[in-house]
Amino acid sequence: MTVNPELLRASAAHYINGELSIEAVALAEIADAVGTPVYVYSSAMFAAQYHLLTTALAGLPHLLHYAVKANSTLAVMKQFADLGAGFDIVSGGELSRVLAVGGDPAQVVFSGVGKSIEEIDFALKTGIECFNVESADELARISDRAKILRKVAPIALRINPNVDAQTHPYISTGLKENKFGIAQESALALYLDAQADPCIQVRGIACHIGSQIGDPQPLFDALEQLLTLVDTLKSEGIVLTDIDLGGGFGVTYDDEPAFDVTAWGSRVKQRLVDRGLRLSIEPGRFLTANAGVLLTRVEYLKPGEESPQTAHTHTSSKHFAVVDAAMNDLLRPSLYQAWHGVLPVSQHSQGETKSWDIVGPICESGDWLAKDRQLSLSAGDLLCVMSAGAYGSTLSSNYNTRPRAAEVLVNGTAFRLVRRRESLQDLLSTEML
Ligand SMILES: *Cc1c(COP(=O)(O)O)cnc(C)c1O
């Protein structure tokens, strides 16, 4: 077994008498009841992660906006709404999910570089807290739409602080070369335009520099740049009420130390005390990644040939375990070469120990979930893909006309289906010949 004890400590999944469980429910029981592949989430861990962050900021006026795109399953969002979170959305679709769970639109910030007219109108009519504006053109469009709808649009400018979040290039967003945010040099002029516009209410300043950030230093650097701008704006007569530092707090997938929210929080509090600014954060991954797993069953084993060692041939052929989950269910390995722990659901399962590649049924060589994992496997065994609660189900697709997986929420000794497996009828129902 190749999983580090740190990951088992960080995850909601743990062994009880050799059976992998979430809270008090054995994962095998869920697989039997619901089938596989299935996402399973821990309600207790969602709450624990939420409290870690809010406790780290205790004493400072703040609001946590849960980044919906990490996991937008309604039951998951409902739990964060009940805990008191607002929401960070990146589409009109996500706004309709907030409304569907009874979330307060006045606690919704709307991020994203490509907000359409329909989305802006929807958000204006709904009365969201703030548009995090990413370009001059977007500001002009929001102003136009507000005028037409006779509304005043609350805005913050999302600044690109040009700091390196030191993360994977695909999830780094705060560098000049990224498409996100407004360059600091352009910010003042844009703020002055916005301040002069009767259809715009200038509220704050925002940034989000990337995801899966381990070292807090880039976040502190970004904070300093934002505070410098806040001071400049003040001297120009523009007084902001809100500062939004985005999300990106890293989690343990393998042996990375989890982001130290307590140390980060005390430093942020130090810098913001007596500033008269309300802090907003937009965590996604931190709240959900290790609260979730993806359960899958081994369909077939394809052990490689153990060819005799000769000087001129490749000797190590691969051993493949073909499972019933695939890149359409969990895209992160294919998209980012992301590493996910894979654990046997039962430690009592027998089988030959080999170094297996865990692959899906999809017709792509990029369809793998994990590589070179030392596991004892037999066909029919259940495997648990760890840390799958963030950017798992939300990135899933119907590629190869595969129905999307079921989702289950565990609470203590009970579990319930919160999203049924898609049917083939669901998949065909939007099409006409
Ligand atoms: C994706 C995103 C987040 C959440 O990022 P995490 O790494 O999941 O915390 C927050 N804010 C914005 C603007 C985003 O695009």
The ligand as a Gaussian input file, in Angstrom:
#p B3LYP/6-31G(d) Opt

LIG

0 1
 C      -11.755000      28.427000      -8.427000
 C      -11.844000      29.684000      -7.705000
 C      -11.782000      29.696000      -6.304000
 C      -11.589000      28.450000      -5.467000
 O      -10.303000      27.941000      -5.556000
 P       -9.848000      26.756000      -4.580000
 O       -8.473000      26.456000      -4.984000
 O      -10.773000      25.611000      -4.853000
 O       -9.956000      27.242000      -3.192000
 C      -11.931000      30.915000      -5.660000
 N      -12.088000      32.059000      -6.350000
 C      -12.124000      32.092000      -7.697000
 C      -12.306000      33.375000      -8.405000
 C      -11.995000      30.904000      -8.419000
 O      -12.018000      30.947000      -9.749000

